[in-house]
Amino acid sequence: MAKEIEMQVFSVQHVLVEGSLSIVATVTDHPRVVRKWINNVSNSLQKVEMNVIGLDAEYMERATRKIQRVAVLQLCLEDDVLVYHIIHAPSIPGELHDFLSREDIYFSGAAITGDKQKLEPYNLDLKSIADLQTRIKIHVEDCDKPTPSLFDIANFVLGTNLQKGDENIKVVWMGELSLDV
């Protein structure tokens, strides 16, 4: 008889507020939380005209010349964000495979072809993608970079001037989730 192991589900919800902008971010490494988020978002997608999900991936540091693996997968619909620490997940839910491979949902992000490629080692395939760097033109006075990041594009579209602190730029994505600050 197999012994049942009780796993602790790590999931934290943050409500981030900047002026009138409010975002609910679910941070997790557990497949059950991902399944619930996908189910909620799938229900919400039935009420919108165009199915577009924001996607960004953060990678492990390159130790070899092999393709870098995604450490954190971020998905977003309107003000509902999932931050999935996929590198520490005990498994990847089939619902995530199915969700990402839906042809009726466009996954959008900056340099999303790179994210698509780096998700392949997990057997995750994005069927429909839209690269915001090629679709949204930002004037030089609004962004001083030749190729704006997803953060720059979001600031431009939302009309915000959010800043990334130094602590957010040098994050090591390999670390396990923790409540320690």
N, CA, C and O of each residue as an XYZ file, in Angstrom:
724
protein
N       0.851     -1.176      0.000
C       0.000      0.000      0.000
C       0.897      1.240      0.000
O       1.818      1.354      0.809
N       0.617      2.155     -0.909
C       1.419      3.375     -1.014
C       1.108      4.302      0.151
O      -0.037      4.436      0.582
N       2.148      4.926      0.638
C       1.991      5.873      1.740
C       1.632      7.246      1.158
O       2.292      7.727      0.237
N       0.601      7.859      1.691
C       0.182      9.176      1.216
C       1.027     10.246      1.889
O       1.176     10.260      3.111
N       1.565     11.124      1.093
C       2.395     12.208      1.610
C       1.595     13.501      1.539
O       1.072     13.860      0.483
N       1.504     14.184      2.648
C       0.793     15.464      2.675
C       1.765     16.560      2.275
O       2.824     16.722      2.880
N       1.389     17.310      1.247
C       2.241     18.397      0.775
C       1.666     19.724      1.222
O       0.451     19.925      1.220
N       2.536     20.610      1.597
C       2.098     21.963      1.941
C       1.928     22.746      0.644
O       2.830     22.781     -0.193
N       0.784     23.364      0.488
C       0.527     24.187     -0.688
C       0.995     25.592     -0.376
O       0.495     26.233      0.548
N       1.960     26.069     -1.154
C       2.453     27.423     -0.947
C       1.762     28.319     -1.953
O       1.951     28.176     -3.161
N       0.975     29.226     -1.458
C       0.292     30.182     -2.308
C       0.027     31.439     -1.495
O      -0.466     31.374     -0.369
N       0.355     32.562     -2.070
C       0.142     33.838     -1.396
C      -0.559     34.760     -2.377
O      -0.192     34.819     -3.551
N      -1.561     35.475     -1.903
C      -2.199     36.479     -2.743
C      -1.823     37.855     -2.230
O      -1.941     38.148     -1.041
N      -1.371     38.690     -3.146
C      -1.020     40.072     -2.831
C      -1.968     40.980     -3.600
O      -2.318     40.690     -4.744
N      -2.375     42.051     -2.991
C      -3.109     43.084     -3.711
C      -2.172     44.275     -3.804
O      -1.808     44.886     -2.800
N      -1.793     44.588     -5.031
C      -0.866     45.687     -5.273
C      -1.664     46.891     -5.746
O      -2.494     46.771     -6.647
N      -1.423     48.035     -5.154
C      -2.188     49.232     -5.496
C      -1.224     50.362     -5.842
O      -0.280     50.640     -5.103
N      -1.476     51.001     -6.967
C      -0.717     52.181     -7.387
C      -1.747     53.165     -7.914
O      -2.265     52.993     -9.017
N      -2.043     54.184     -7.144
C      -3.097     55.120     -7.540
C      -4.424     54.390     -7.605
O      -4.855     53.791     -6.619
N      -5.076     54.436     -8.757
C      -6.360     53.744     -8.917
C      -6.184     52.339     -9.489
O      -7.167     51.627     -9.696
N      -4.949     51.940     -9.744
C      -4.652     50.625    -10.297
C      -4.508     49.605     -9.174
O      -3.705     49.792     -8.260
N      -5.279     48.538     -9.242
C      -5.237     47.483     -8.231
C      -5.034     46.144     -8.933
O      -5.758     45.828     -9.877
N      -4.067     45.359     -8.488
C      -3.747     44.074     -9.106
C      -3.727     43.000     -8.033
O      -3.132     43.184     -6.971
N      -4.382     41.872     -8.312
C      -4.322     40.720     -7.413
C      -3.309     39.746     -8.004
O      -3.496     39.243     -9.112
N      -2.244     39.484     -7.268
C      -1.190     38.577     -7.733
C      -1.192     37.323     -6.874
O      -1.024     37.395     -5.657
N      -1.382     36.175     -7.512
C      -1.312     34.888     -6.832
C       0.059     34.299     -7.106
O       0.412     34.042     -8.257
N       0.827     34.087     -6.056
C       2.189     33.561     -6.167
C       2.169     32.137     -5.624
O       1.765     31.912     -4.483
N       2.607     31.173     -6.440
C       2.516     29.779     -6.015
C       3.551     28.900     -6.710
O       4.149     29.284     -7.715
N       3.742     27.717     -6.148
C       4.515     26.677     -6.813
C       3.698     25.383     -6.865
O       4.241     24.311     -7.131
N       2.402     25.489     -6.613
C       1.574     24.289     -6.529
C       0.594     24.176     -7.700
O      -0.106     25.138     -8.015
N       0.542     23.008     -8.345
C      -0.333     22.805     -9.500
C      -1.818     23.042     -9.213
O      -2.537     23.526    -10.086
N      -2.282     22.715     -8.024
C      -3.704     22.890     -7.696
C      -4.098     24.369     -7.780
O      -5.188     24.694     -8.249
N      -3.219     25.256     -7.329
C      -3.493     26.696     -7.381
C      -3.509     27.161     -8.835
O      -4.325     28.002     -9.213
N      -2.608     26.614     -9.648
C      -2.565     26.948    -11.075
C      -3.865     26.504    -11.751
O      -4.450     27.258    -12.529
N      -4.313     25.292    -11.456
C      -5.575     24.791    -12.026
C      -6.744     25.711    -11.672
O      -7.575     26.022    -12.526
N      -6.805     26.140    -10.423
C      -7.885     27.026     -9.978
C      -7.818     28.365    -10.717
O      -8.846     28.885    -11.153
N      -6.606     28.926    -10.860
C      -6.446     30.200    -11.557
C      -6.899     30.057    -13.010
O      -7.630     30.906    -13.519
N      -6.467     28.987    -13.674
C      -6.844     28.758    -15.072
C      -8.358     28.619    -15.201
O      -8.952     29.168    -16.129
N      -8.979     27.901    -14.294
C     -10.432     27.731    -14.325
C     -11.141     29.081    -14.192
O     -12.068     29.375    -14.947
N     -10.704     29.900    -13.235
C     -11.307     31.227    -13.044
C     -11.122     32.108    -14.274
O     -12.057     32.781    -14.708
N      -9.917     32.101    -14.832
C      -9.622     32.936    -15.998
C     -10.391     32.435    -17.220
O     -10.891     33.239    -18.007
N     -10.489     31.125    -17.382
C     -11.247     30.570    -18.513
C     -12.702     31.018    -18.456
O     -13.298     31.327    -19.488
N     -13.274     31.054    -17.262
C     -14.645     31.560    -17.108
C     -14.725     33.038    -17.475
O     -15.683     33.465    -18.119
N     -13.725     33.821    -17.069
C     -13.702     35.257    -17.384
C     -13.544     35.492    -18.881
O     -14.101     36.451    -19.416
N     -12.794     34.631    -19.565
C     -12.568     34.801    -21.000
C     -13.857     34.653    -21.806
O     -13.958     35.181    -22.914
N     -14.828     33.950    -21.267
C     -16.103     33.786    -21.966
C     -16.867     35.103    -22.048
O     -17.789     35.235    -22.853
N     -16.492     36.076    -21.224
C     -17.213     37.352    -21.158
C     -16.529     38.466    -21.946
O     -17.048     39.581    -22.001
N     -15.373     38.189    -22.557
C     -14.644     39.234    -23.272
C     -14.687     38.980    -24.776
O     -14.906     37.859    -25.236
N     -14.472     40.059    -25.525
C     -14.541     39.969    -26.980
C     -13.299     39.309    -27.573
O     -13.402     38.507    -28.502
N     -12.132     39.643    -27.038
C     -10.885     39.098    -27.561
C     -10.126     38.411    -26.427
O      -9.920     38.990    -25.361
N      -9.720     37.188    -26.671
C      -9.010     36.415    -25.653
C      -7.508     36.694    -25.715
O      -6.795     36.145    -26.555
N      -7.046     37.549    -24.819
C      -5.627     37.893    -24.752
C      -5.160     37.729    -23.310
O      -5.759     38.275    -22.383
N      -4.088     36.974    -23.138
C      -3.481     36.754    -21.827
C      -2.053     37.287    -21.893
O      -1.308     36.970    -22.821
N      -1.680     38.090    -20.914
C      -0.299     38.542    -20.828
C       0.572     37.401    -20.328
O       0.164     36.649    -19.442
N       1.762     37.267    -20.884
C       2.677     36.197    -20.489
C       4.090     36.743    -20.417
O       4.530     37.494    -21.287
N       4.785     36.357    -19.374
C       6.204     36.675    -19.240
C       6.853     35.514    -18.509
O       6.227     34.869    -17.667
N       8.090     35.255    -18.828
C       8.825     34.173    -18.174
C      10.161     34.713    -17.696
O      10.816     35.496    -18.383
N      10.548     34.285    -16.519
C      11.861     34.626    -15.973
C      12.689     33.354    -15.989
O      12.182     32.272    -15.693
N      13.954     33.483    -16.334
C      14.790     32.310    -16.567
C      15.798     32.089    -15.461
O      16.143     32.994    -14.701
N      16.260     30.842    -15.399
C      17.368     30.514    -14.506
C      18.625     31.147    -15.093
O      18.698     31.428    -16.289
N      19.604     31.364    -14.230
C      20.874     31.869    -14.735
C      21.509     30.813    -15.620
O      21.395     29.618    -15.350
N      22.167     31.247    -16.661
C      22.776     30.320    -17.607
C      24.057     29.744    -17.004
O      25.011     30.474    -16.733
N      24.063     28.430    -16.800
C      25.249     27.752    -16.277
C      25.986     27.040    -17.401
O      27.196     26.824    -17.327
N      25.249     26.680    -18.438
C      25.842     25.992    -19.587
C      25.311     26.659    -20.842
O      24.565     27.636    -20.769
N      25.695     26.134    -21.978
C      25.208     26.690    -23.243
C      23.843     26.117    -23.632
O      23.303     26.464    -24.682
N      23.293     25.254    -22.804
C      21.975     24.691    -23.084
C      20.918     25.793    -22.988
O      21.166     26.871    -22.449
N      19.738     25.493    -23.524
C      18.622     26.443    -23.415
C      18.306     26.652    -21.943
O      18.196     25.697    -21.174
N      18.163     27.903    -21.568
C      17.793     28.211    -20.183
C      16.378     27.714    -19.922
O      15.512     27.787    -20.794
N      16.154     27.212    -18.720
C      14.808     26.782    -18.339
C      14.089     27.936    -17.663
O      14.698     28.771    -16.994
N      12.801     27.959    -17.850
C      11.975     28.963    -17.190
C      11.913     28.631    -15.707
O      11.664     27.485    -15.334
N      12.136     29.621    -14.870
C      12.014     29.444    -13.420
C      10.649     29.924    -12.947
O      10.024     29.299    -12.090
N      10.191     31.043    -13.513
C       8.911     31.636    -13.106
C       8.102     31.967    -14.358
O       8.594     32.621    -15.278
N       6.859     31.508    -14.374
C       5.932     31.813    -15.454
C       4.872     32.756    -14.897
O       4.241     32.470    -13.879
N       4.685     33.889    -15.581
C       3.702     34.878    -15.140
C       2.618     35.001    -16.205
O       2.906     35.228    -17.380
N       1.375     34.847    -15.777
C       0.227     34.977    -16.668
C      -0.700     36.045    -16.101
O      -0.810     36.199    -14.885
N      -1.369     36.785    -16.993
C      -2.196     37.892    -16.514
C      -3.412     38.088    -17.410
O      -3.306     38.109    -18.636
N      -4.558     38.229    -16.776
C      -5.775     38.671    -17.449
C      -6.316     39.840    -16.646
O      -6.699     39.691    -15.486
N      -6.343     40.997    -17.275
C      -6.786     42.230    -16.629
C      -6.013     42.451    -15.334
O      -4.800     42.657    -15.378
N      -6.681     42.413    -14.185
C      -5.994     42.701    -12.921
C      -5.705     41.437    -12.109
O      -5.431     41.513    -10.911
N      -5.767     40.283    -12.761
C      -5.569     38.996    -12.096
C      -4.284     38.351    -12.619
O      -4.210     37.956    -13.783
N      -3.280     38.248    -11.757
C      -1.956     37.778    -12.168
C      -1.610     36.479    -11.444
O      -1.841     36.338    -10.243
N      -1.053     35.535    -12.201
C      -0.517     34.302    -11.627
C       0.993     34.347    -11.767
O       1.512     34.548    -12.865
N       1.701     34.160    -10.662
C       3.165     34.073    -10.667
C       3.487     32.645    -10.226
O       3.445     32.323     -9.038
N       3.806     31.802    -11.201
C       3.981     30.364    -10.970
C       5.467     30.017    -10.956
O       6.147     30.112    -11.978
N       5.958     29.619     -9.795
C       7.360     29.200     -9.666
C       7.461     27.768    -10.173
O       7.519     26.812     -9.399
N       7.479     27.654    -11.476
C       7.405     26.371    -12.161
C       8.631     25.499    -11.882
O       8.537     24.272    -11.902
N       9.753     26.115    -11.627
C      10.992     25.369    -11.391
C      10.908     24.527    -10.119
O      11.587     23.506    -10.011
N      10.086     24.939     -9.160
C       9.939     24.207     -7.896
C       8.620     23.446     -7.801
O       8.311     22.864     -6.761
N       7.849     23.448     -8.874
C       6.550     22.775     -8.853
C       6.747     21.259     -8.823
O       7.607     20.733     -9.529
N       5.953     20.555     -8.008
C       6.068     19.101     -7.973
C       5.638     18.456     -9.293
O       6.081     17.357     -9.624
N       4.777     19.141    -10.042
C       4.345     18.671    -11.359
C       3.724     19.855    -12.096
O       3.426     20.895    -11.509
N       3.543     19.663    -13.389
C       2.902     20.703    -14.195
C       1.518     20.188    -14.573
O       1.400     19.140    -15.208
N       0.478     20.909    -14.190
C      -0.871     20.407    -14.447
C      -1.197     20.342    -15.941
O      -0.795     21.206    -16.720
N      -1.931     19.305    -16.315
C      -2.373     19.164    -17.702
C      -3.180     20.362    -18.161
O      -3.157     20.728    -19.336
N      -3.895     20.973    -17.222
C      -4.693     22.161    -17.562
C      -3.813     23.293    -18.078
O      -4.241     24.067    -18.934
N      -2.582     23.399    -17.565
C      -1.669     24.438    -18.056
C      -1.245     24.123    -19.488
O      -1.211     25.016    -20.334
N      -0.922     22.862    -19.763
C      -0.595     22.455    -21.141
C      -1.747     22.817    -22.077
O      -1.540     23.439    -23.120
N      -2.964     22.419    -21.693
C      -4.140     22.668    -22.534
C      -4.392     24.164    -22.720
O      -4.684     24.616    -23.827
N      -4.280     24.924    -21.639
C      -4.546     26.361    -21.667
C      -3.575     27.078    -22.607
O      -3.995     27.878    -23.443
N      -2.282     26.791    -22.469
C      -1.279     27.474    -23.289
C      -1.367     27.074    -24.758
O      -0.950     27.840    -25.627
N      -1.895     25.901    -25.048
C      -1.960     25.450    -26.441
C      -3.292     25.791    -27.121
O      -3.520     25.401    -28.266
N      -4.162     26.512    -26.423
C      -5.427     26.919    -27.041
C      -5.169     27.921    -28.164
O      -4.465     28.913    -27.977
N      -5.743     27.649    -29.320
C      -5.553     28.532    -30.469
C      -6.432     29.770    -30.403
O      -6.184     30.743    -31.116
N      -7.457     29.747    -29.557
C      -8.369     30.893    -29.468
C      -7.911     31.926    -28.439
O      -8.590     32.931    -28.230
N      -6.772     31.687    -27.798
C      -6.215     32.648    -26.838
C      -4.876     33.131    -27.374
O      -4.003     32.330    -27.708
N      -4.724     34.450    -27.451
C      -3.429     35.025    -27.817
C      -2.655     35.311    -26.538
O      -3.151     35.982    -25.633
N      -1.442     34.796    -26.475
C      -0.552     35.076    -25.354
C       0.378     36.182    -25.813
O       1.091     36.040    -26.807
N       0.361     37.289    -25.075
C       1.123     38.459    -25.502
C       2.179     38.809    -24.470
O       2.003     38.611    -23.268
N       3.279     39.335    -24.980
C       4.372     39.753    -24.116
C       5.451     40.400    -24.951
O       5.303     40.554    -26.163
N       6.525     40.773    -24.310
C       7.669     41.363    -25.004
C       8.665     40.247    -25.299
O       9.012     39.469    -24.410
N       9.122     40.169    -26.542
C      10.047     39.111    -26.971
C       9.472     37.733    -26.626
O      10.178     36.863    -26.115
N       8.206     37.556    -26.909
C       7.497     36.339    -26.495
C       7.989     35.090    -27.223
O       7.790     33.980    -26.731
N       8.618     35.246    -28.369
C       9.166     34.057    -29.053
C      10.236     33.397    -28.201
O      10.362     32.172    -28.196
N      11.013     34.207    -27.475
C      12.016     33.652    -26.561
C      11.367     32.910    -25.404
O      11.843     31.850    -24.998
N      10.274     33.466    -24.868
C       9.541     32.785    -23.793
C       8.969     31.464    -24.302
O       9.033     30.446    -23.614
N       8.409     31.489    -25.515
C       7.849     30.271    -26.123
C       8.924     29.192    -26.214
O       8.685     28.039    -25.854
N      10.098     29.567    -26.693
C      11.195     28.606    -26.851
C      11.643     28.047    -25.499
O      11.922     26.854    -25.378
N      11.709     28.903    -24.497
C      12.210     28.462    -23.191
C      11.182     27.656    -22.397
O      11.526     27.046    -21.385
N       9.936     27.647    -22.840
C       8.917     26.797    -22.216
C       8.918     25.380    -22.801
O       8.339     24.467    -22.213
N       9.563     25.198    -23.947
C       9.571     23.895    -24.612
C      10.147     22.760    -23.764
O       9.622     21.649    -23.840
N      11.207     22.974    -22.950
C      11.694     21.863    -22.116
C      10.644     21.323    -21.140
O      10.779     20.200    -20.653
N       9.609     22.102    -20.849
C       8.509     21.655    -19.989
C       7.374     21.038    -20.817
O       6.323     20.693    -20.277
N       7.593     20.902    -22.126
C       6.556     20.429    -23.052
C       5.333     21.342    -23.041
O       4.202     20.884    -23.203
N       5.572     22.628    -22.850
C       4.513     23.634    -22.911
C       4.650     24.359    -24.245
O       5.727     24.850    -24.583
N       3.557     24.425    -24.999
C       3.603     25.003    -26.334
C       2.568     26.117    -26.461
O       1.372     25.897    -26.267
N       3.040     27.296    -26.785
C       2.145     28.432    -27.033
C       1.729     28.383    -28.501
O       2.573     28.499    -29.390
N       0.442     28.213    -28.756
C      -0.040     28.114    -30.141
C      -0.214     29.483    -30.788
O       0.108     29.655    -31.964
N      -0.721     30.458    -30.035
C      -1.016     31.777    -30.600
C      -0.322     32.840    -29.759
O      -0.626     33.007    -28.578
N       0.621     33.563    -30.385
C       1.373     34.581    -29.646
C       1.301     35.928    -30.361
O       1.096     36.003    -31.573
N       1.472     36.977    -29.582
C       1.525     38.341    -30.113
C       2.645     39.069    -29.382
O       2.604     39.208    -28.160
N       3.638     39.529    -30.125
C       4.774     40.227    -29.524
C       4.478     41.720    -29.448
O       4.374     42.395    -30.472
N       4.345     42.225    -28.234
C       3.997     43.632    -28.030
C       5.102     44.578    -28.484
O       4.825     45.731    -28.815
N       6.351     44.110    -28.504
C       7.446     44.981    -28.948
C       7.296     45.357    -30.417
O       7.751     46.423    -30.832
N       6.666     44.496    -31.203
C       6.483     44.801    -32.619
C       5.129     45.445    -32.898
O       4.930     46.013    -33.972
N       4.201     45.368    -31.957
C       2.843     45.876    -32.183
C       2.582     47.243    -31.562
O       1.704     47.978    -32.015
N       3.344     47.584    -30.526
C       3.132     48.869    -29.850
C       4.379     49.722    -30.045
O       5.474     49.358    -29.618
N       4.194     50.840    -30.686
C       5.317     51.743    -30.946
C       5.374     52.805    -29.848
O       4.412     53.542    -29.629
N       6.500     52.869    -29.173
C       6.693     53.839    -28.097
C       7.690     54.887    -28.576
O       8.774     54.554    -29.056
N       7.317     56.145    -28.442
C       8.192     57.238    -28.859
C       9.413     57.322    -27.952
O       9.360     56.947    -26.781
N      10.499     57.814    -28.502
C      11.768     57.915    -27.773
C      11.616     58.716    -26.486
O      12.258     58.396    -25.485
N      10.781     59.748    -26.492
C      10.613     60.555    -25.275
C       9.883     59.788    -24.166
O       9.956     60.173    -22.999
N       9.182     58.706    -24.523
C       8.487     57.891    -23.523
C       9.323     56.713    -23.027
O       9.029     56.147    -21.974
N      10.349     56.344    -23.768
C      11.221     55.231    -23.369
C      12.579     55.439    -24.015
O      12.682     55.575    -25.234
N      13.612     55.463    -23.200
C      14.945     55.748    -23.730
C      15.691     54.496    -24.190
O      16.879     54.571    -24.505
N      15.014     53.345    -24.235
C      15.654     52.104    -24.678
C      15.300     51.838    -26.142
O      14.188     52.146    -26.571
N      16.226     51.273    -26.909
C      15.901     50.955    -28.305
C      14.825     49.867    -28.416
O      14.010     49.885    -29.338
N      14.830     48.929    -27.474
C      13.821     47.873    -27.433
C      13.160     47.906    -26.062
O      13.764     47.474    -25.081
N      11.932     48.411    -25.973
C      11.277     48.517    -24.668
C      10.955     47.144    -24.074
O      10.592     46.209    -24.786
N      11.096     47.052    -22.770
C      10.760     45.819    -22.056
C       9.253     45.756    -21.843
O       8.537     46.718    -22.121
N       8.781     44.626    -21.350
C       7.365     44.499    -21.025
C       6.968     45.536    -19.978
O       5.869     46.089    -20.031
N       7.856     45.794    -19.036
C       7.621     46.799    -17.997
C       7.437     48.184    -18.629
O       6.531     48.927    -18.252
N       8.301     48.526    -19.591
C       8.201     49.816    -20.288
C       6.891     49.923    -21.069
O       6.231     50.962    -21.053
N       6.527     48.844    -21.746
C       5.294     48.832    -22.533
C       4.082     49.002    -21.621
O       3.167     49.763    -21.937
N       4.076     48.295    -20.491
C       2.959     48.408    -19.539
C       2.832     49.838    -19.023
O       1.727     50.377    -18.962
N       3.948     50.456    -18.652
C       3.914     51.849    -18.195
C       3.334     52.763    -19.272
O       2.527     53.644    -18.976
N       3.742     52.554    -20.511
C       3.279     53.384    -21.620
C       1.771     53.219    -21.828
O       1.045     54.209    -21.915
N       1.305     51.980    -21.907
C      -0.109     51.709    -22.179
C      -0.997     52.171    -21.027
O      -2.066     52.737    -21.254
N      -0.556     51.931    -19.793
C      -1.361     52.297    -18.624
C      -1.241     53.773    -18.261
O      -2.029     54.289    -17.469
N      -0.252     54.449    -18.845
C      -0.048     55.852    -18.516
C       0.524     56.043    -17.127
O       0.323     57.084    -16.500
N       1.236     55.037    -16.646
C       1.845     55.119    -15.317
C       3.334     55.393    -15.458
O       3.893     55.352    -16.554
N       3.949     55.667    -14.341
C       5.397     55.867    -14.315
C       5.986     55.031    -13.178
O       6.792     55.515    -12.383
N       5.563     53.763    -13.120
C       6.067     52.876    -12.075
C       7.557     52.660    -12.272
O       8.045     52.650    -13.402
N       8.267     52.490    -11.194
C       9.715     52.284    -11.245
C      10.055     50.926    -10.648
O       9.420     50.472     -9.697
N      11.063     50.291    -11.221
C      11.582     49.059    -10.632
C      12.710     49.446     -9.701
O      13.647     50.137    -10.102
N      12.622     49.004     -8.463
C      13.723     49.228     -7.538
C      14.868     48.284     -7.865
O      14.668     47.274     -8.539
N      16.056     48.602     -7.397
C      17.222     47.757     -7.655
C      17.013     46.326     -7.181
O      17.545     45.390     -7.778
N      16.232     46.148     -6.100
C      16.012     44.798     -5.575
C      15.212     43.940     -6.551
O      15.306     42.714     -6.497
N      14.422     44.554     -7.448
C      13.639     43.795     -8.419
C      14.432     43.466     -9.675
O      14.066     42.553    -10.415
N      15.492     44.181     -9.920
C      16.268     43.968    -11.126
C      17.203     42.773    -10.980
O      17.463     42.074    -11.959
N      17.708     42.530     -9.789
C      18.706     41.485     -9.578
C      18.145     40.283     -8.827
O      18.844     39.677     -8.014
N      16.905     39.940     -9.090
C      16.268     38.818     -8.409
C      16.863     37.511     -8.914
O      17.096     37.347    -10.111
N      17.105     36.588     -8.000
C      17.532     35.246     -8.372
C      16.275     34.389     -8.396
O      15.710     34.081     -7.347
N      15.842     34.008     -9.576
C      14.572     33.311     -9.734
C      14.628     31.856     -9.297
O      13.586     31.207     -9.202
N      15.808     31.334     -9.031
C      15.943     29.934     -8.655
C      15.512     29.665     -7.224
O      15.200     28.522     -6.889
N      15.484     30.676     -6.372
C      15.169     30.474     -4.964
C      13.778     29.907     -4.765
O      12.870     30.154     -5.558
N      13.623     29.138     -3.687
C      12.308     28.599     -3.371
C      11.436     29.698     -2.786
O      11.938     30.690     -2.259
N      10.131     29.511     -2.884
C       9.195     30.482     -2.339
C       9.315     30.540     -0.831
O       9.538     29.527     -0.169
N       9.164     31.732     -0.303
C       9.290     31.936      1.132
C       8.481     33.155      1.538
O       8.270     34.067      0.739
N       8.035     33.164      2.771
C       7.348     34.343      3.298
C       8.328     35.339      3.880
O       7.935     36.437      4.276
N       9.605     34.971      3.938
C      10.626     35.879      4.463
C      10.819     37.035      3.505
O      10.847     36.856      2.288
N      10.951     38.220      4.068
C      11.137     39.409      3.235
C      12.581     39.834      3.286
O      12.957     40.820      2.652
